[in-house]
């Protein structure tokens, strides 16, 4: 029978989602520092050992969606069409990530509001966020360079990725810090925030007058 591996994978994904849900709920109820790995494991009805088979630390659980978003962006880059410009392909990749958020009905996922609060208030989470951001940019730049080896060298690919990712990240930070936008940022309604992010990408590519 071929259903065995599929069933195991589904069980693993359910456990992973249970850990994420338990962590987010506990972070909101108790605060990040007051929540332990043992608390999260208990909330998901698994052992602490099981927790560590899914996540290396409680910081990492806040970034559980990163690989899914990168995989989506990589797929768009890999499917570049003849005549495509590197910037246009990267913009399409970001648009695909935004569209995924729209389909899910949230700004990226349920973890984002919690993650943003933690990034602003917890030094260890800030460190993980920075490492994740730098790694994502390096990997995106490498993928873009591989897709356009005759158009971009590695430095140019890094510059293109840095410009667009920087526009998105700094827009998110500005939205959270801005009193008039903070509520919409944390509301779970994707439309206002995605509009700001699309505008940020447009400005990065075409300038403020676009």
C-alpha positions in Angstrom: 0.0 0.0 0.0 1.2 3.5 -0.7 -0.9 5.4 1.9 1.6 4.8 4.8 4.0 7.6 4.1 1.2 10.0 3.3 -0.5 9.3 6.6 2.8 9.8 8.5 3.4 13.1 6.7 -0.1 14.3 7.6 0.4 13.3 11.2 3.7 15.2 11.3 2.1 18.3 9.8 -0.7 18.1 12.3 1.8 17.9 15.1 3.8 20.8 13.7 0.7 23.0 13.4 -0.4 22.0 16.9 3.0 23.2 18.2 2.8 26.5 16.3 -0.8 27.1 17.5 0.1 26.3 21.2 3.1 28.6 21.0 1.3 31.5 19.6 -1.5 31.2 22.1 0.9 31.0 25.0 3.0 33.9 23.8 -0.1 36.0 23.6 -1.5 34.8 27.0 1.7 34.7 29.1 4.3 36.6 27.2 7.3 35.3 25.3 9.8 35.2 28.1 7.3 33.5 30.5 6.6 30.7 28.0 8.9 27.7 28.0 9.5 25.0 25.5 7.9 22.5 28.0 4.8 24.7 28.1 4.5 24.7 24.3 5.0 20.9 24.2 2.4 20.4 26.8 0.0 22.7 25.0 0.3 20.5 21.9 0.1 17.3 24.0 3.6 16.1 23.0 6.9 15.7 24.7 9.7 18.3 24.9 11.8 15.9 22.9 9.2 15.9 20.1 9.2 19.7 20.1 12.9 19.7 19.4 12.4 17.3 16.5 10.4 20.0 14.8 12.0 23.3 16.0 15.5 24.0 17.4 14.2 26.7 19.7 11.1 28.6 20.7 12.4 31.6 18.7 12.3 29.6 15.5 8.6 28.6 15.9 7.8 32.3 15.1 9.3 31.9 11.7 7.8 28.6 10.7 6.4 29.9 7.5 9.6 31.3 6.1 10.6 28.3 4.0 7.1 28.0 2.4 7.4 31.6 1.3 10.9 31.2 0.0 9.9 28.0 -1.9 7.1 29.9 -3.6 9.5 32.7 -4.6 12.1 30.3 -5.9 9.5 28.5 -8.0 8.5 31.8 -9.7 12.2 32.7 -10.3 12.9 29.2 -11.7 9.9 29.6 -14.1 11.3 32.8 -15.7 10.1 33.3 -19.3 12.2 34.2 -22.3 12.6 38.0 -22.4 12.0 38.5 -18.7 13.9 41.1 -16.9 15.5 40.1 -13.5 13.6 42.8 -11.6 10.3 41.8 -13.2 10.8 38.2 -12.2 11.6 39.2 -8.6 8.6 41.5 -8.5 6.4 38.5 -9.7 7.9 36.4 -7.0 7.0 38.9 -4.3 3.5 39.3 -5.8 3.1 35.5 -5.6 3.9 35.7 -1.9 1.5 38.5 -1.4 -1.3 36.6 -3.3 -0.7 33.6 -1.0 -1.3 35.8 2.0 -4.5 37.1 0.4 -5.7 33.6 -0.2 -5.0 32.7 3.4 -7.0 35.7 4.5 -4.2 37.0 6.7 -1.1 39.0 6.4 1.3 36.1 5.6 -0.2 34.0 8.5 -1.5 34.0 12.0 2.1 34.3 13.4 2.8 37.7 11.9 1.2 40.0 14.5 2.7 38.0 17.3 6.1 37.9 15.5 6.1 41.6 14.9 5.4 42.3 18.6 8.2 39.9 19.6 10.7 41.4 17.1 10.2 44.8 18.7 10.4 43.6 22.3 12.5 40.5 22.6 16.3 40.7 21.8 16.6 36.9 21.1 13.8 37.1 18.6 15.4 40.2 17.0 18.5 38.1 16.5 16.7 35.2 14.8 14.7 37.7 12.6 18.0 39.3 11.4 19.6 35.9 10.7 16.5 34.8 8.8 16.4 38.0 6.8 20.0 37.9 5.8 19.8 34.2 4.9 16.7 34.7 2.8 18.2 37.6 0.9 21.4 35.6 0.2 19.4 32.6 -1.1 17.1 34.8 -3.2 20.1 36.5 -4.7 21.8 33.2 -5.5 18.6 31.9 -7.2 18.2 35.1 -9.2 21.8 35.0 -10.3 21.4 31.3 -11.3 18.3 32.3 -13.4 20.1 35.2 -15.1 23.8 34.2 -15.2 24.4 36.3 -18.3 22.6 39.4 -17.0 23.6 39.6 -13.4 26.7 38.9 -11.5 26.4 37.9 -7.8 26.9 41.4 -6.6 24.2 42.8 -8.9 21.8 40.1 -7.9 22.4 40.9 -4.3 21.7 44.6 -4.9 18.4 43.9 -6.7 17.2 41.6 -4.0 18.4 43.9 -1.2 16.5 46.9 -2.8 13.2 45.1 -3.0 13.3 43.1 0.2 14.6 46.2 2.0 11.6 48.1 0.7 9.2 45.5 2.0 10.8 45.0 5.4 11.2 48.7 6.1 7.6 49.3 5.1 6.4 46.6 7.6 8.5 48.2 10.3 7.2 51.7 9.5 3.6 50.4 9.6 4.0 48.9 13.0 5.7 52.0 14.4 3.1 54.3 12.9 0.1 54.9 15.3 -2.3 55.4 12.4 -1.3 52.1 10.8 -0.4 49.9 13.7 -4.0 48.7 14.3 -4.5 47.7 10.6 -1.2 46.0 10.7 -2.1 43.7 13.6 -5.8 43.3 12.6 -5.4 40.2 10.4 -7.1 41.9 7.5 -4.6 41.6 4.6 -5.9 44.2 2.2 -4.6 47.5 3.7 -1.1 46.0 4.5 -0.7 44.2 1.2 -1.6 47.5 -0.5 1.3 49.2 1.3 3.7 46.4 0.5 2.8 46.4 -3.2 3.3 50.2 -3.2 6.7 49.7 -1.6 7.8 47.3 -4.3 6.6 49.7 -7.0 8.5 52.6 -5.4 11.7 50.4 -5.2 11.4 49.5 -8.9 10.1 52.7 -10.5 10.7 55.5 -8.0 8.4 57.7 -5.8 6.7 59.3 -8.8 5.3 55.9 -10.0 
